[in-house]
Each structure stands twice: as structure tokens, then as C-alpha cells.
Amino acid sequence: MRRKKILILPKLCDRKGDITKKWFVELSQRNHQTDEMTRCRFEMLDGININSFSTAIERKQFAQKIIDDLLQKLKTGWTIFNDTARVVYEDQTQYSHEARVYKRMIDSNLNVVYWLSRYINEELNKSGLSAETLCTYTSRCRVFRLWIEAHKYSHIDITAIDNSKIIEFFTYLRNERHLAKRTYNSYIEILIAFFEFVKKQSGLHDNPVHSLPENKLIKDMGAERIRKEDLKIIIDEMDNHDRQLALACRFEYYCGLRPGYETRLLRIGDIDLRSGYSKVRVMATNAKKKCRREVVIPDDFLDYLINEWKLNEYSKDFYVFGKNGIPGAKHLGKNNMRFRFNKIREKLNMPLEYKFYSFKHTGATMLAEQGEPIINIRDHLGHKSIATTEHYLNRHGANNSQTIRKNFPKI
């Protein structure tokens, strides 16, 4: 009797090396209920999409991470099916290693770990969130999972995670992790959404995230705009000791680029340096809202890019922020420039509210204060609505109207 193939191990589909097409890792398993092989595609890992990488080498390296992650999960009994599917390897010869792992059928227990995995894979990864936001949501789900495991709740059915246990978790966030009110409320929103997902997919009757302990802790350490007199001191320090960091801060200030993917993954070819037409193209794969936009380069900054950095002399494929402080084939790591900025801030004894992100806020608010129409600022920053821009500007203090201050009509 011919033995049935139960599993086809994960492999990369690289579209023959064509990076203009979507790459993915494919895994096939036999569904014991239908007796049919089922294929599943994977593009994400830890909130990062394989197609966010712009070179074949980077995609292949990231694909191997996805494959390794899938193999590790398979060894623990995970399946691609969204029910209580079981895993058993019938072909003991072809799958000799797996046969040692699965000496008997392994049931998927409908516990929190199982449901969190499904929620991340089925809901968050397909939500269209930016990579950074997705990473934040995934991280908070992971904190919840670790707390569940630490309290020995990881093997019980999710229906046993009642309101009393949820209150325990949020008491821990407030009293032991000392989370600020804003972050604390973010956990509430994420877990409400998670249990609503479980309700739709299972027999869970009530969402246990309610009647939580209040948290009034205000710990607003978000990035604030930089005062004009401090701005010159910081820029002068960077110009003298870290020119690459000064360049990144200027891209934030002059072009409204976000310091994450929009700045770090910027390529020479994304910048048009022609006088009168100069602009920065923010690719959809790098933009927070996944929408391509073009940003005007102010003349002063254009002169700086050409005369100080001579960016027009580098390969268009190079990242602007490459290794060794100059444009190159490899971009910097995620937190590299933030750490460098923090060192300069500490050296100059500047306020902690000044962050690497602050240069974007500073440029935008200065534009508003000199009377730039809000619709132009909206497009410059890559916001989807004027309401978002208004909220953004108000939060960062763009209400210092010199007209009101100097020319208010006298009584």
C-alpha cells in the first residue's frame, strides 16, 4: 500500500529571483479531516514582511528565518489548520526525524498560546498595519503570553481565562511594570480585540476584558519639538562629530520623513536632485500608511545634499544611510541612529523629551507657525486627513502664533 505524504517541509518561492513580485514561504500539510494536502503561504515573521526587503539576498536571508521558525513550531505540534487538527507522521521512513518527535498524535489544545498565534497570523498580519505598528501589537501579545506562562495558565482552555485573571494581568502592568496610562490603555484595546476574535472563532461567550483597575499614571516621554536655541547647538554638535546622524535629522526636519523605514531604508535612487524638481519619493513599502508619496526638498537642503554629501555621485541602488557613515549597499540597523542621538543628547545635557523623532515634529511645527497652509503640511508629513495633521500640530505646540502675540487688536 502506498504511503501518503503527510508533510511537505517549508520552502521559498522566490519567483525566479524577480523582486518585483511577491515572495513567500510555502508549507503543505495533510488535513486529517478531509485527507487532502493543504498549502499555506507565509510572508511575515515578527511583524516584518519578506517583501519589505528590496534585494534578493535580503529576502533569501529573511526567508530562511521564516523557514527555521516554521520548523521549530512543527516540532512542538503546531499545524497550519485552524481547528483541533492533529499531527501524525504516517511515513516513518521519509520523516524519520519527525517520527521521533511525534511518537503519538499531538492534539492542539485551544489555550491562550494557540489563540494568540492564530490572532497574530490571521488578523494582525492581514490588517494592513505598518511593520512598526504590527511589531508593537505583536510585542504586547507576547507580553500577555509570557505572563500567562509565568502564572501556569498556558495549558488551560481559553474559556478559563476569566475576568479575574485579566484583572490580575492589568494589575501587574500597572503596579509592577508601571506603565503609563496611554500604554496601559493600548493593552486594553489590543486584548479586547483579541478576545473578540476568539469569540467569533470559538464557543467563547463573553469578552473577559472589562472592569479593569484604573491607571492614572501620566508618563509622557514622547518626542517633543526642539527649541530653536537648542536646535542649533544639537545640529552643530552632530555636524562636528556625526555627519551621518546630522543628515538623517535634516531629512526628518526638511522633508518630514519618519525616522524608521522612511529614513533608514531611503535609497539614492529615491531622491531627485534636479534643481526646480527636487523631491524625495517615499516608497509604499517603507511608508507608515503604505501609501507612496513625494516630498519637496527645500532649496537649502538640496544645496546641502549636493555640495556637502555629493549624493548625485553615488549608485542609485545604495542606501543613503549605509554602513561606515556613508551611502552603501547595506543599510543601518533599526536602532542605530536613535542610540547615537541619545548619546549626543546626554553629552549636551538636553531634555529627555528631545528624541531622534523630534526633528520631524520641529520642522512641521515651524512650518505651521510661519503660516504654511495646513493642507500642504498634511501632504508633506504623509497624513491621510487634515484632522490628523491638526491633532499632530496641536500636540507638538504649533499654536505660538506671532500674529496673535504681536498684532492682537487693542480694546
C-alpha positions as a Markdown table, in Angstrom:
| # | Residue | x | y | z |
|---|---|---|---|---|
| 1 | Met | 0.0 | 0.0 | 0.0 |
| 2 | Arg | 1.4 | 3.4 | -1.0 |
| 3 | Arg | 2.1 | 5.6 | 2.0 |
| 4 | Lys | 0.6 | 9.0 | 2.0 |
| 5 | Lys | 2.7 | 12.1 | 2.2 |
| 6 | Ile | 1.7 | 14.0 | 5.4 |
| 7 | Leu | 4.0 | 17.0 | 5.2 |
| 8 | Ile | 5.9 | 19.0 | 2.6 |
| 9 | Leu | 8.5 | 20.9 | 4.5 |
| 10 | Pro | 8.6 | 24.8 | 4.1 |
| 11 | Lys | 10.4 | 26.1 | 1.1 |
| 12 | Leu | 10.9 | 29.5 | -0.5 |
| 13 | Cys | 9.1 | 30.6 | -3.6 |
| 14 | Asp | 11.3 | 33.3 | -5.0 |
| 15 | Arg | 9.6 | 33.9 | -8.3 |
| 16 | Lys | 12.8 | 33.1 | -10.1 |
| 17 | Gly | 14.6 | 35.9 | -8.3 |
| 18 | Asp | 12.1 | 38.6 | -9.6 |
| 19 | Ile | 11.8 | 41.1 | -6.6 |
| 20 | Thr | 9.0 | 43.0 | -8.3 |
| 21 | Lys | 6.8 | 40.0 | -7.5 |
| 22 | Lys | 5.7 | 38.8 | -4.0 |
| 23 | Trp | 7.9 | 36.2 | -2.5 |
| 24 | Phe | 6.6 | 33.7 | 0.1 |
| 25 | Val | 7.5 | 30.5 | 2.0 |
| 26 | Glu | 5.1 | 27.6 | 1.3 |
| 27 | Leu | 4.3 | 24.8 | 3.6 |
| 28 | Ser | 1.9 | 21.9 | 2.9 |
| 29 | Gln | 0.2 | 19.5 | 5.4 |
| 30 | Arg | -2.4 | 16.8 | 5.1 |
| 31 | Asn | -5.7 | 17.7 | 6.8 |
| 32 | His | -6.7 | 14.6 | 8.8 |
| 33 | Gln | -10.4 | 15.6 | 8.5 |
| 34 | Thr | -10.5 | 15.9 | 4.7 |
| 35 | Asp | -7.5 | 13.7 | 3.9 |
| 36 | Glu | -6.3 | 16.4 | 1.5 |
| 37 | Met | -3.0 | 18.2 | 1.3 |
| 38 | Thr | -3.4 | 21.9 | 2.2 |
| 39 | Arg | -0.9 | 24.6 | 1.2 |
| 40 | Cys | -0.3 | 27.7 | 3.3 |
| 41 | Arg | 1.9 | 30.7 | 2.4 |
| 42 | Phe | 3.9 | 32.7 | 4.9 |
| 43 | Glu | 5.3 | 36.2 | 4.3 |
| 44 | Met | 5.6 | 37.6 | 7.8 |
| 45 | Leu | 7.8 | 37.0 | 10.9 |
| 46 | Asp | 7.8 | 39.1 | 14.0 |
| 47 | Gly | 5.9 | 41.8 | 12.2 |
| 48 | Ile | 8.2 | 42.0 | 9.2 |
| 49 | Asn | 7.1 | 41.1 | 5.7 |
| 50 | Ile | 9.6 | 39.4 | 3.4 |
| 51 | Asn | 8.6 | 41.7 | 0.6 |
| 52 | Ser | 9.6 | 44.8 | 2.5 |
| 53 | Phe | 13.2 | 43.9 | 1.6 |
| 54 | Ser | 14.4 | 45.3 | -1.7 |
| 55 | Thr | 17.2 | 42.9 | -2.6 |
| 56 | Ala | 17.1 | 39.2 | -3.4 |
| 57 | Ile | 19.9 | 38.5 | -0.9 |
| 58 | Glu | 18.0 | 40.1 | 1.9 |
| 59 | Arg | 14.8 | 38.3 | 1.0 |
| 60 | Lys | 16.6 | 34.9 | 0.9 |
| 61 | Gln | 18.2 | 35.5 | 4.3 |
| 62 | Phe | 14.8 | 36.5 | 5.8 |
| 63 | Ala | 13.1 | 33.5 | 4.2 |
| 64 | Gln | 15.5 | 31.2 | 6.0 |
| 65 | Lys | 14.4 | 32.8 | 9.3 |
| 66 | Ile | 10.8 | 32.1 | 8.4 |
| 67 | Ile | 11.6 | 28.5 | 7.5 |
| 68 | Asp | 13.6 | 28.0 | 10.7 |
| 69 | Asp | 10.7 | 29.4 | 12.7 |
| 70 | Leu | 8.2 | 27.1 | 11.0 |
| 71 | Leu | 10.3 | 24.0 | 11.5 |
| 72 | Gln | 10.7 | 24.8 | 15.2 |
| 73 | Lys | 6.9 | 25.2 | 15.5 |
| 74 | Leu | 6.2 | 22.0 | 13.7 |
| 75 | Lys | 8.4 | 20.2 | 16.2 |
| 76 | Thr | 6.1 | 21.4 | 19.0 |
| 77 | Gly | 2.9 | 20.2 | 17.4 |
| 78 | Trp | 1.8 | 23.3 | 15.7 |
| 79 | Thr | -0.3 | 22.9 | 12.5 |
| 80 | Ile | -1.5 | 25.2 | 9.7 |
| 81 | Phe | -5.1 | 24.2 | 10.4 |
| 82 | Asn | -7.4 | 26.4 | 12.3 |
| 83 | Asp | -9.2 | 23.8 | 14.4 |
| 84 | Thr | -8.2 | 21.0 | 16.7 |
| 85 | Ala | -6.3 | 19.3 | 13.9 |
| 86 | Arg | -3.9 | 16.6 | 14.9 |
| 87 | Val | -0.4 | 15.9 | 13.6 |
| 88 | Val | 0.9 | 12.4 | 12.9 |
| 89 | Tyr | 3.6 | 11.2 | 10.5 |
| 90 | Glu | 2.5 | 8.0 | 8.7 |
| 91 | Asp | 5.6 | 7.8 | 6.6 |
| 92 | Gln | 8.1 | 6.7 | 9.2 |
| 93 | Thr | 10.9 | 6.4 | 6.7 |
| 94 | Gln | 10.7 | 9.6 | 4.9 |
| 95 | Tyr | 10.1 | 11.6 | 8.0 |
| 96 | Ser | 12.4 | 9.8 | 10.4 |
| 97 | His | 13.3 | 12.8 | 12.5 |
| 98 | Glu | 9.7 | 14.0 | 12.7 |
| 99 | Ala | 8.6 | 10.4 | 13.7 |
| 100 | Arg | 10.9 | 10.7 | 16.8 |
| 101 | Val | 9.2 | 13.9 | 17.7 |
| 102 | Tyr | 5.7 | 12.7 | 17.1 |
| 103 | Lys | 5.6 | 9.2 | 18.6 |
| 104 | Arg | 1.9 | 9.6 | 19.0 |
| 105 | Met | -0.8 | 12.1 | 17.8 |
| 106 | Ile | -0.5 | 15.5 | 19.3 |
| 107 | Asp | -3.7 | 17.5 | 19.9 |
| 108 | Ser | -3.8 | 21.2 | 19.5 |
| 109 | Asn | -5.0 | 22.5 | 22.9 |
| 110 | Leu | -7.3 | 25.5 | 22.5 |
| 111 | Asn | -5.3 | 27.6 | 25.0 |
| 112 | Val | -4.2 | 31.2 | 25.0 |
| 113 | Val | -0.9 | 30.4 | 23.2 |
| 114 | Tyr | -2.8 | 28.7 | 20.4 |
| 115 | Trp | -5.3 | 31.6 | 20.0 |
| 116 | Leu | -2.7 | 34.3 | 20.2 |
| 117 | Ser | -0.8 | 32.6 | 17.4 |
| 118 | Arg | -3.9 | 32.4 | 15.3 |
| 119 | Tyr | -4.8 | 36.0 | 16.1 |
| 120 | Ile | -1.4 | 37.3 | 15.0 |
| 121 | Asn | -1.3 | 35.2 | 11.9 |
| 122 | Glu | -4.9 | 35.6 | 10.7 |
| 123 | Glu | -5.9 | 39.0 | 12.0 |
| 124 | Leu | -2.9 | 41.2 | 12.7 |
| 125 | Asn | -0.7 | 40.1 | 9.8 |
| 126 | Lys | -3.5 | 40.7 | 7.3 |
| 127 | Ser | -4.7 | 44.0 | 8.8 |
| 128 | Gly | -2.6 | 46.3 | 6.6 |
| 129 | Leu | -0.8 | 47.8 | 9.7 |
| 130 | Ser | 2.6 | 49.3 | 9.2 |
| 131 | Ala | 5.5 | 47.0 | 10.1 |
| 132 | Glu | 6.3 | 49.1 | 13.2 |
| 133 | Thr | 2.7 | 49.1 | 14.5 |
| 134 | Leu | 2.4 | 45.4 | 13.8 |
| 135 | Cys | 5.6 | 44.8 | 15.7 |
| 136 | Thr | 4.2 | 46.8 | 18.7 |
| 137 | Tyr | 0.9 | 44.9 | 18.7 |
| 138 | Thr | 2.7 | 41.6 | 18.4 |
| 139 | Ser | 5.1 | 42.5 | 21.2 |
| 140 | Arg | 2.2 | 43.3 | 23.6 |
| 141 | Cys | 0.5 | 40.0 | 22.7 |
| 142 | Arg | 3.8 | 38.4 | 23.6 |
| 143 | Val | 3.9 | 40.1 | 27.0 |
| 144 | Phe | 0.5 | 38.7 | 27.7 |
| 145 | Arg | 1.6 | 35.3 | 26.7 |
| 146 | Leu | 4.7 | 35.4 | 28.9 |
| 147 | Trp | 2.6 | 36.5 | 31.8 |
| 148 | Ile | 0.1 | 33.6 | 31.1 |
| 149 | Glu | 3.0 | 31.1 | 31.0 |
| 150 | Ala | 4.6 | 32.5 | 34.2 |
| 151 | His | 1.3 | 32.0 | 36.1 |
| 152 | Lys | 0.9 | 28.4 | 34.8 |
| 153 | Tyr | -2.2 | 29.3 | 32.8 |
| 154 | Ser | -0.7 | 28.4 | 29.4 |
| 155 | His | -2.2 | 24.9 | 29.2 |
| 156 | Ile | -5.8 | 25.6 | 30.3 |
| 157 | Asp | -8.6 | 26.2 | 27.8 |
| 158 | Ile | -9.0 | 29.8 | 26.9 |
| 159 | Thr | -12.6 | 29.8 | 28.3 |
| 160 | Ala | -11.0 | 29.5 | 31.7 |
| 161 | Ile | -9.2 | 32.9 | 31.3 |
| 162 | Asp | -11.9 | 34.9 | 33.0 |
| 163 | Asn | -12.2 | 38.5 | 34.2 |
| 164 | Ser | -10.4 | 37.8 | 37.5 |
| 165 | Lys | -7.3 | 36.6 | 35.6 |
| 166 | Ile | -7.4 | 39.6 | 33.2 |
| 167 | Ile | -7.6 | 41.9 | 36.2 |
| 168 | Glu | -4.5 | 40.1 | 37.6 |
| 169 | Phe | -2.7 | 40.8 | 34.4 |
| 170 | Phe | -3.6 | 44.5 | 34.3 |
| 171 | Thr | -2.8 | 44.9 | 37.9 |
| 172 | Tyr | 0.7 | 43.6 | 37.1 |
| 173 | Leu | 1.0 | 46.1 | 34.2 |
| 174 | Arg | 0.1 | 49.0 | 36.5 |
| 175 | Asn | 1.8 | 48.0 | 39.7 |
| 176 | Glu | 4.9 | 46.1 | 38.6 |
| 177 | Arg | 5.7 | 47.4 | 35.1 |
| 178 | His | 4.5 | 50.9 | 36.0 |
| 179 | Leu | 3.0 | 51.5 | 32.6 |
| 180 | Ala | 1.8 | 55.0 | 31.7 |
| 181 | Lys | -1.9 | 55.4 | 31.2 |
| 182 | Arg | -1.5 | 55.7 | 27.4 |
| 183 | Thr | 0.4 | 52.4 | 27.0 |
| 184 | Tyr | -1.9 | 50.7 | 29.6 |
| 185 | Asn | -4.9 | 51.6 | 27.6 |
| 186 | Ser | -3.2 | 50.3 | 24.4 |
| 187 | Tyr | -3.0 | 46.9 | 26.1 |
| 188 | Ile | -6.7 | 47.1 | 26.9 |
| 189 | Glu | -7.6 | 47.8 | 23.2 |
| 190 | Ile | -5.4 | 45.0 | 21.9 |
| 191 | Leu | -6.7 | 42.4 | 24.3 |
| 192 | Ile | -10.4 | 43.4 | 23.8 |
| 193 | Ala | -9.8 | 42.9 | 20.0 |
| 194 | Phe | -8.0 | 39.6 | 20.7 |
| 195 | Phe | -10.9 | 38.1 | 22.7 |
| 196 | Glu | -13.4 | 39.4 | 20.2 |
| 197 | Phe | -11.5 | 37.5 | 17.6 |
| 198 | Val | -11.7 | 34.4 | 19.8 |
| 199 | Lys | -15.4 | 34.9 | 20.3 |
| 200 | Lys | -16.0 | 34.8 | 16.6 |
| 201 | Gln | -14.0 | 31.7 | 16.0 |
| 202 | Ser | -15.0 | 29.6 | 19.1 |
| 203 | Gly | -17.6 | 29.0 | 21.7 |
| 204 | Leu | -16.3 | 31.8 | 24.0 |
| 205 | His | -19.4 | 33.7 | 25.2 |
| 206 | Asp | -18.1 | 36.8 | 26.9 |
| 207 | Asn | -15.2 | 39.1 | 26.5 |
| 208 | Pro | -13.3 | 39.0 | 29.8 |
| 209 | Val | -11.6 | 42.3 | 29.3 |
| 210 | His | -13.7 | 44.7 | 31.4 |
| 211 | Ser | -14.0 | 46.3 | 34.9 |
| 212 | Leu | -10.2 | 46.8 | 35.0 |
| 213 | Pro | -8.3 | 48.7 | 37.6 |
| 214 | Glu | -7.9 | 52.3 | 36.7 |
| 215 | Asn | -4.5 | 53.7 | 35.8 |
| 216 | Lys | -3.9 | 57.4 | 36.1 |
| 217 | Leu | -0.1 | 57.4 | 35.8 |
| 218 | Ile | 0.9 | 60.0 | 33.3 |
| 219 | Lys | 4.4 | 59.4 | 32.0 |
| 220 | Asp | 4.5 | 61.4 | 28.8 |
| 221 | Met | 8.0 | 60.9 | 27.5 |
| 222 | Gly | 7.1 | 61.2 | 23.8 |
| 223 | Ala | 9.2 | 63.1 | 21.4 |
| 224 | Glu | 8.7 | 66.9 | 21.7 |
| 225 | Arg | 9.7 | 69.7 | 19.4 |
| 226 | Ile | 13.2 | 71.1 | 19.9 |
| 227 | Arg | 13.5 | 74.8 | 21.0 |
| 228 | Lys | 15.2 | 76.9 | 18.4 |
| 229 | Glu | 18.2 | 77.8 | 20.5 |
| 230 | Asp | 18.8 | 74.1 | 21.4 |
| 231 | Leu | 18.3 | 73.1 | 17.7 |
| 232 | Lys | 21.4 | 74.9 | 16.6 |
| 233 | Ile | 23.5 | 73.5 | 19.4 |
| 234 | Ile | 22.5 | 69.9 | 18.6 |
| 235 | Ile | 23.0 | 70.3 | 14.9 |
| 236 | Asp | 26.4 | 71.9 | 15.3 |
| 237 | Glu | 27.4 | 69.0 | 17.6 |
| 238 | Met | 26.3 | 66.4 | 15.1 |
| 239 | Asp | 27.9 | 68.3 | 12.1 |
| 240 | Asn | 31.2 | 68.2 | 14.0 |
| 241 | His | 31.1 | 64.6 | 15.4 |
| 242 | Asp | 28.4 | 62.6 | 13.5 |
| 243 | Arg | 27.7 | 63.9 | 10.0 |
| 244 | Gln | 25.6 | 60.9 | 9.0 |
| 245 | Leu | 23.3 | 61.4 | 12.0 |
| 246 | Ala | 23.1 | 65.1 | 11.1 |
| 247 | Leu | 22.0 | 64.2 | 7.6 |
| 248 | Ala | 19.2 | 61.9 | 8.9 |
| 249 | Cys | 17.9 | 64.6 | 11.3 |
| 250 | Arg | 17.8 | 67.0 | 8.4 |
| 251 | Phe | 15.8 | 64.6 | 6.3 |
| 252 | Glu | 13.3 | 64.5 | 9.2 |
| 253 | Tyr | 13.3 | 68.2 | 9.6 |
| 254 | Tyr | 13.2 | 69.4 | 6.0 |
| 255 | Cys | 11.2 | 66.5 | 4.4 |
| 256 | Gly | 9.0 | 65.2 | 7.2 |
| 257 | Leu | 10.4 | 61.7 | 6.9 |
| 258 | Arg | 9.7 | 59.3 | 9.8 |
| 259 | Pro | 13.0 | 58.1 | 11.3 |
| 260 | Gly | 12.1 | 54.4 | 10.9 |
| 261 | Tyr | 11.7 | 52.8 | 7.5 |
| 262 | Glu | 11.2 | 56.1 | 5.6 |
| 263 | Thr | 14.6 | 57.4 | 6.6 |
| 264 | Arg | 16.7 | 54.3 | 7.3 |
| 265 | Leu | 15.7 | 52.4 | 4.1 |
| 266 | Leu | 15.9 | 55.5 | 1.8 |
| 267 | Arg | 17.9 | 54.9 | -1.4 |
| 268 | Ile | 19.9 | 57.3 | -3.5 |
| 269 | Gly | 17.5 | 56.5 | -6.4 |
| 270 | Asp | 14.5 | 57.7 | -4.3 |
| 271 | Ile | 15.9 | 61.2 | -4.4 |
| 272 | Asp | 15.5 | 63.6 | -7.4 |
| 273 | Leu | 18.3 | 66.1 | -7.1 |
| 274 | Arg | 17.4 | 68.2 | -10.1 |
| 275 | Ser | 17.0 | 71.9 | -9.3 |
| 276 | Gly | 13.4 | 73.0 | -9.6 |
| 277 | Tyr | 12.2 | 69.4 | -9.5 |
| 278 | Ser | 13.9 | 68.1 | -6.4 |
| 279 | Lys | 11.9 | 65.7 | -4.3 |
| 280 | Val | 12.1 | 62.6 | -2.2 |
| 281 | Arg | 10.0 | 59.6 | -3.1 |
| 282 | Val | 8.8 | 57.6 | -0.1 |
| 283 | Met | 8.0 | 54.1 | -1.3 |
| 284 | Ala | 4.8 | 52.4 | -0.2 |
| 285 | Thr | 6.8 | 49.5 | 1.3 |
| 286 | Asn | 8.6 | 52.0 | 3.6 |
| 287 | Ala | 5.7 | 54.4 | 4.4 |
| 288 | Lys | 3.8 | 54.1 | 7.7 |
| 289 | Lys | 0.4 | 54.2 | 5.9 |
| 290 | Lys | 1.7 | 52.0 | 3.0 |
| 291 | Cys | 1.0 | 54.8 | 0.5 |
| 292 | Arg | 3.6 | 56.2 | -1.9 |
| 293 | Arg | 4.2 | 59.9 | -1.6 |
| 294 | Glu | 6.6 | 62.5 | -2.9 |
| 295 | Val | 8.0 | 65.3 | -0.7 |
| 296 | Val | 9.5 | 68.5 | -1.9 |
| 297 | Ile | 13.1 | 69.2 | -1.0 |
| 298 | Pro | 13.7 | 72.8 | 0.2 |
| 299 | Asp | 16.4 | 74.6 | -1.7 |
| 300 | Asp | 18.7 | 75.0 | 1.3 |
| 301 | Phe | 18.6 | 71.3 | 2.0 |
| 302 | Leu | 19.1 | 70.5 | -1.7 |
| 303 | Asp | 22.4 | 72.5 | -1.7 |
| 304 | Tyr | 23.5 | 70.6 | 1.4 |
| 305 | Leu | 22.8 | 67.2 | -0.3 |
| 306 | Ile | 24.7 | 68.1 | -3.4 |
| 307 | Asn | 27.6 | 70.2 | -2.1 |
| 308 | Glu | 28.2 | 68.6 | 1.4 |
| 309 | Trp | 27.3 | 65.0 | 0.6 |
| 310 | Lys | 27.5 | 64.8 | -3.2 |
| 311 | Leu | 24.7 | 62.2 | -3.2 |
| 312 | Asn | 24.5 | 62.5 | -7.0 |
| 313 | Glu | 27.8 | 60.7 | -7.3 |
| 314 | Tyr | 26.7 | 57.5 | -5.6 |
| 315 | Ser | 25.0 | 54.5 | -7.1 |
| 316 | Lys | 21.2 | 54.8 | -7.2 |
| 317 | Asp | 20.9 | 51.4 | -5.6 |
| 318 | Phe | 22.8 | 52.4 | -2.5 |
| 319 | Tyr | 21.1 | 53.2 | 0.8 |
| 320 | Val | 21.6 | 56.8 | 1.8 |
| 321 | Phe | 22.4 | 55.6 | 5.4 |
| 322 | Gly | 24.8 | 52.8 | 4.8 |
| 323 | Lys | 27.5 | 51.3 | 7.0 |
| 324 | Asn | 30.7 | 53.3 | 7.8 |
| 325 | Gly | 28.9 | 56.6 | 7.8 |
| 326 | Ile | 28.4 | 56.9 | 4.0 |
| 327 | Pro | 25.9 | 55.6 | 1.4 |
| 328 | Gly | 26.3 | 51.9 | 0.7 |
| 329 | Ala | 24.9 | 48.6 | -0.2 |
| 330 | Lys | 23.8 | 47.7 | 3.4 |
| 331 | His | 21.6 | 49.9 | 5.5 |
| 332 | Leu | 22.0 | 50.6 | 9.2 |
| 333 | Gly | 20.2 | 48.6 | 11.9 |
| 334 | Lys | 16.8 | 49.6 | 13.3 |
| 335 | Asn | 18.0 | 51.4 | 16.5 |
| 336 | Asn | 21.5 | 52.5 | 15.4 |
| 337 | Met | 20.8 | 56.2 | 14.9 |
| 338 | Arg | 18.5 | 56.5 | 17.8 |
| 339 | Phe | 21.2 | 55.2 | 20.2 |
| 340 | Arg | 23.7 | 57.7 | 18.6 |
| 341 | Phe | 21.3 | 60.6 | 19.0 |
| 342 | Asn | 20.7 | 59.7 | 22.7 |
| 343 | Lys | 24.5 | 59.8 | 23.4 |
| 344 | Ile | 24.7 | 63.3 | 21.9 |
| 345 | Arg | 21.6 | 64.4 | 23.9 |
| 346 | Glu | 23.3 | 63.1 | 27.1 |
| 347 | Lys | 26.6 | 64.8 | 26.3 |
| 348 | Leu | 24.9 | 68.1 | 25.8 |
| 349 | Asn | 22.6 | 67.6 | 28.8 |
| 350 | Met | 19.5 | 68.2 | 26.8 |
| 351 | Pro | 15.9 | 67.3 | 27.9 |
| 352 | Leu | 14.9 | 63.7 | 27.6 |
| 353 | Glu | 11.9 | 64.8 | 25.6 |
| 354 | Tyr | 14.2 | 65.6 | 22.8 |
| 355 | Lys | 14.4 | 62.4 | 20.7 |
| 356 | Phe | 15.6 | 61.3 | 17.3 |
| 357 | Tyr | 12.0 | 61.7 | 16.1 |
| 358 | Ser | 11.8 | 65.3 | 17.4 |
| 359 | Phe | 13.3 | 66.8 | 14.2 |
| 360 | Lys | 10.2 | 65.8 | 12.2 |
| 361 | His | 8.0 | 67.5 | 14.8 |
| 362 | Thr | 10.2 | 70.5 | 14.9 |
| 363 | Gly | 10.1 | 71.1 | 11.2 |
| 364 | Ala | 6.4 | 70.6 | 10.9 |
| 365 | Thr | 5.5 | 73.0 | 13.8 |
| 366 | Met | 7.8 | 75.7 | 12.5 |
| 367 | Leu | 6.1 | 75.5 | 9.1 |
| 368 | Ala | 2.8 | 75.9 | 10.7 |
| 369 | Glu | 3.9 | 78.9 | 12.8 |
| 370 | Gln | 5.2 | 80.7 | 9.7 |
| 371 | Gly | 1.8 | 80.4 | 8.1 |
| 372 | Glu | 2.1 | 77.4 | 5.7 |
| 373 | Pro | -1.4 | 76.1 | 4.7 |
| 374 | Ile | -2.3 | 73.0 | 6.7 |
| 375 | Ile | -3.2 | 71.1 | 3.5 |
| 376 | Asn | 0.5 | 71.5 | 2.4 |
| 377 | Ile | 1.7 | 70.3 | 5.8 |
| 378 | Arg | -0.6 | 67.3 | 5.7 |
| 379 | Asp | 0.8 | 66.2 | 2.3 |
| 380 | His | 4.4 | 67.0 | 3.5 |
| 381 | Leu | 4.0 | 64.7 | 6.5 |
| 382 | Gly | 2.2 | 61.9 | 4.7 |
| 383 | His | -1.0 | 62.2 | 6.8 |
| 384 | Lys | -4.3 | 61.0 | 5.4 |
| 385 | Ser | -6.5 | 63.7 | 6.8 |
| 386 | Ile | -6.3 | 67.3 | 7.9 |
| 387 | Ala | -7.8 | 66.3 | 11.2 |
| 388 | Thr | -4.8 | 64.1 | 11.9 |
| 389 | Thr | -2.4 | 67.0 | 11.0 |
| 390 | Glu | -4.3 | 69.4 | 13.2 |
| 391 | His | -4.1 | 67.0 | 16.1 |
| 392 | Tyr | -0.4 | 66.4 | 15.4 |
| 393 | Leu | 0.4 | 70.1 | 15.3 |
| 394 | Asn | -1.6 | 70.9 | 18.4 |
| 395 | Arg | 0.1 | 68.1 | 20.3 |
| 396 | His | 3.5 | 69.5 | 19.4 |
| 397 | Gly | 2.8 | 73.1 | 20.2 |
| 398 | Ala | 2.2 | 74.7 | 16.8 |
| 399 | Asn | 0.0 | 77.3 | 18.5 |
| 400 | Asn | 2.6 | 80.0 | 19.1 |
| 401 | Ser | 1.0 | 82.5 | 16.6 |
| 402 | Gln | 3.1 | 85.6 | 16.2 |
| 403 | Thr | 0.1 | 87.3 | 14.7 |
| 404 | Ile | -1.8 | 86.8 | 17.9 |
| 405 | Arg | 1.2 | 87.7 | 20.0 |
| 406 | Lys | 2.2 | 90.9 | 18.3 |
| 407 | Asn | -0.9 | 92.2 | 16.4 |
| 408 | Phe | -3.9 | 91.4 | 18.5 |
| 409 | Pro | -6.4 | 94.3 | 18.2 |
| 410 | Lys | -6.4 | 96.5 | 21.3 |
| 411 | Ile | -9.6 | 97.2 | 23.2 |
